[in-house]
Amino acid sequence: MLIEDAIKDQQTVTSEGESTNVLLTGVKKYEVPNIITPNGITTELYRPEWDVGPDQIRHMIHAILRTGAISAWHAHESQIDTIFVVNGTIKLVLYDDRADSATRGQINVLHLSRMRPTLITIPPGIWHGLQNLENFESSFINYFNNPYLYSCPDEWRLPFDTDKIPYQFK
């Protein structure tokens, strides 16, 4: 007999390994195949026919998160973020607070890793935060549709533990 108050797991993947997670409106996801070569592994980071990311890449960064680091919360008015993890495991949490969105008020929690390369595109207005889940540095590439404006950043921030977003990083 099971212990009282035990909670049964819900399905999170199909038998083919595909996530059952329904993405927020406008968020795009593309799993990138690794190419095994005689001397290692090659991973393409972007191809226009994948239909993920902005039509034109105008700025790109490589970011490193220290062990256990949380970078949250932030959103943009016009910037499109496209994220690709290159090292470690990162939890990406998305919150839709867009007034005109069919998924307003909903959350996506995505676990991204170099082991299963994935591009995630985050449209303007989606609050997002990242957490390094490893006991070592994790890193990601982030590319954008607009270059960063030093004099007027399109960056809106809330603390990671805000009560304005219905998610708490652990």
Summary of the structure (lengths in Angstrom):
residues: 170
radius of gyration: 17.1
end to end distance: 30.7
largest distance: 63.3
contacts: 432
relative contact order: 0.27
helix: 2%
strand: 42%
